[in-house]
Amino acid sequence: MKLVLDTIHARLGTWSLAAHGCFTEGIHLVSGDIGTGKSTLALLMAGLFPATSGSVTREQISSLMISFQFPEYHITGTTVNEECLSWGLEPGEILPALNLMHYGERDPFGVSRGELKRLHLACVLRRPYDLLILDEPFSSLDVREKQRVCNQIVSRKSAITILFTHEQTILPRVNHIWEICEGQLVHRGEVPGAIGRWQHAPPLITSLISAGKTPANLSVEDIREAACRI
């Protein structure tokens, strides 16, 4: 199972993005400055945005899902219960864990952005997609919910998960780090070796590296272990 980007280029006016690489099973983190093309690359991977040249090949991938930053884009149900059912899930199994058990008959657009994001991600992460593309999954979430999402992401086995985010504090353990630099997608490699080559590393991780305490991975537990290392 793999997603192959074969020398793809995308252009919008004076802006351009080039990407070449292979995404295999595991969790891939893609970082980059605002405006560098992370969301566009996510759309290219999902087949929702045409490349100017090159090709995107999905090998042995039978199911694909892209989750956008704003959960409102995904809503199809007229109530919270109907929204759960639209994903093939029982509301009674989803809502209690999100502390939304009394929201079943509410209009999804009548709950807060954070509550709607929690609902959307809970539904997405319950489904066994071969390829899951998450664009800014941590936006609108508090620390507790970010950690919950991280735990759900790392529980995905034998699948490809690609995480596009600006998050600086709460991250899951990942297998590969990629970043967009000067209009080019760059594979920094497998973790932990990739961490030292990561130009967009959060300030805390950069400080740990400078102190000779490179974390084994990106989770809160990994960073805490590195910080406490003698």
C-alpha positions in Angstrom: 0.0 0.0 0.0 1.5 3.3 -1.0 0.8 6.8 -2.4 3.3 7.9 -5.0 3.9 11.5 -6.1 5.7 11.3 -9.4 7.3 14.7 -10.0 4.1 16.7 -9.7 3.9 20.4 -10.1 1.0 22.8 -9.3 0.8 26.4 -10.2 -1.6 29.3 -9.3 -0.4 32.5 -10.8 3.1 33.2 -9.5 2.8 30.5 -6.8 4.1 27.0 -7.5 4.6 23.7 -5.6 6.7 20.7 -6.6 6.5 17.3 -5.0 8.1 13.9 -5.5 8.1 11.1 -3.0 6.4 7.9 -1.8 4.2 7.6 1.3 4.0 4.1 2.7 2.1 2.7 5.7 2.6 4.7 8.8 2.0 8.2 10.1 3.5 11.0 8.0 3.8 14.6 9.3 3.9 17.4 6.7 4.8 20.9 8.0 5.5 24.2 6.3 4.9 27.9 6.6 1.4 29.4 6.0 0.9 29.8 2.3 3.4 27.2 1.2 0.8 24.9 -0.2 0.0 22.3 2.5 -3.7 22.3 1.9 -3.2 22.3 -1.9 -0.9 19.3 -1.6 -3.5 17.5 0.5 -6.1 18.1 -2.2 -3.6 16.8 -4.9 -3.1 13.6 -2.9 -6.8 13.1 -2.6 -7.4 13.7 -6.3 -9.4 16.9 -5.7 -7.0 19.3 -7.3 -5.3 18.8 -10.7 -1.6 18.8 -11.0 -0.1 21.0 -13.8 2.3 18.1 -14.6 3.3 14.8 -13.1 1.0 12.1 -11.6 -0.4 10.9 -8.3 -0.7 7.1 -8.0 -2.5 5.2 -5.2 -1.4 1.6 -5.1 -3.4 -1.0 -3.2 -5.5 1.8 -1.7 -9.2 1.0 -1.8 -10.6 3.6 0.5 -9.5 7.3 1.0 -10.7 10.1 3.2 -9.6 13.7 3.4 -10.6 15.7 6.5 -10.6 19.5 6.0 -9.7 22.1 8.6 -13.2 23.4 8.9 -15.6 20.6 9.9 -18.6 22.5 8.4 -17.5 21.4 4.9 -18.3 17.7 5.8 -21.8 18.1 7.3 -24.6 16.2 5.6 -27.0 15.4 8.5 -29.7 17.8 9.8 -29.1 16.7 13.4 -26.1 15.5 15.3 -27.6 12.0 15.4 -28.1 12.0 11.7 -24.5 13.2 11.2 -23.2 10.1 13.1 -25.5 7.8 11.1 -24.3 9.3 7.8 -20.9 7.9 8.7 -22.4 4.4 9.4 -21.9 4.9 13.1 -24.4 4.7 16.1 -24.8 8.0 18.0 -24.9 6.1 21.2 -21.4 4.8 20.6 -19.9 8.2 19.6 -21.6 11.0 21.6 -21.0 9.9 25.2 -17.3 9.7 24.7 -17.3 13.3 23.4 -19.6 14.6 26.2 -22.2 15.4 23.5 -24.8 12.8 24.6 -27.5 15.5 25.0 -26.8 17.1 21.6 -28.4 14.4 19.5 -31.3 16.3 18.1 -29.4 19.6 17.7 -28.6 21.1 14.3 -24.9 20.4 13.7 -24.5 24.1 12.8 -25.9 25.0 16.2 -23.0 23.6 18.2 -19.7 25.3 18.7 -16.8 24.9 16.1 -14.8 22.9 18.7 -17.7 20.6 19.4 -18.3 20.1 15.7 -14.6 19.4 15.1 -14.6 16.8 17.9 -17.7 15.1 16.4 -16.3 15.1 12.9 -12.9 13.7 13.9 -14.5 11.0 16.1 -16.5 9.8 13.1 -13.5 10.0 10.7 -11.2 8.1 13.0 -13.7 5.3 13.6 -13.5 4.3 9.9 -10.8 2.0 8.6 -9.6 4.1 5.6 -6.5 2.8 3.8 -5.4 6.5 3.2 -6.4 9.2 5.6 -5.4 12.8 5.0 -5.9 15.2 7.9 -5.6 18.9 7.2 -5.1 20.8 10.4 -6.9 18.3 12.6 -6.0 20.1 15.9 -7.5 23.5 15.0 -10.4 24.5 17.4 -9.5 21.8 19.9 -8.3 22.3 23.5 -5.3 20.4 24.9 -7.4 17.5 26.2 -9.1 16.9 22.8 -5.8 17.3 20.9 -4.4 14.5 23.0 -7.5 12.3 22.4 -7.1 12.8 18.6 -3.4 11.9 18.9 -4.2 8.7 20.6 -6.7 7.8 17.9 -4.3 8.6 15.1 -1.5 6.4 16.5 -4.0 3.5 16.9 -4.4 3.3 13.1 -2.5 0.2 12.0 -1.6 -1.0 8.5 -2.8 2.2 6.9 -1.3 5.5 5.6 -2.0 8.6 7.6 -0.8 12.0 6.4 -1.0 14.8 8.9 -0.8 18.5 7.7 -0.5 20.8 10.7 1.0 24.0 12.3 0.5 22.5 15.7 3.6 23.2 17.9 2.8 21.4 21.2 0.6 18.4 21.0 1.6 15.9 18.3 1.3 12.1 17.9 4.2 9.8 17.5 5.0 9.7 13.7 7.1 7.6 11.4 8.2 10.1 8.8 8.7 13.9 8.7 8.2 15.9 5.5 8.1 19.7 5.0 7.6 22.2 2.3 10.5 24.5 1.8 10.9 27.1 -1.0 8.1 25.5 -3.0 9.4 22.0 -2.8 8.2 19.0 -0.7 11.2 17.6 1.1 11.4 14.2 2.9 13.4 14.6 6.1 13.3 10.9 6.6 12.2 8.5 9.3 12.0 9.4 13.0 14.1 9.7 15.1 16.8 10.7 12.6 14.5 13.1 10.8 13.9 15.2 13.9 17.4 16.7 13.7 16.9 17.7 10.1 13.5 19.2 10.6 13.6 23.0 9.8 10.1 23.6 11.0 10.6 21.8 14.3 8.7 23.5 17.2 10.8 25.8 19.5 10.8 23.3 22.4 12.1 20.5 20.2 14.7 22.8 18.7 15.8 23.8 22.2 16.1 20.1 23.3 18.2 19.3 20.2 20.5 22.2 21.0 21.0 20.8 24.5 21.8 17.4 23.1 18.5 15.9 24.1 16.8 15.0 20.9 13.5 13.3 21.7 12.8 9.8 20.3 9.6 11.0 18.8 7.1 13.9 18.9 4.6 13.0 21.6 4.3 14.8 24.9 5.7 11.8 26.6 8.7 11.7 24.2 9.5 15.4 24.8 9.1 15.0 28.6 11.5 12.1 28.6 14.0 14.0 26.6 13.7 17.1 28.8 14.3 15.1 31.9 17.2 13.2 30.5 20.5 13.7 32.5 
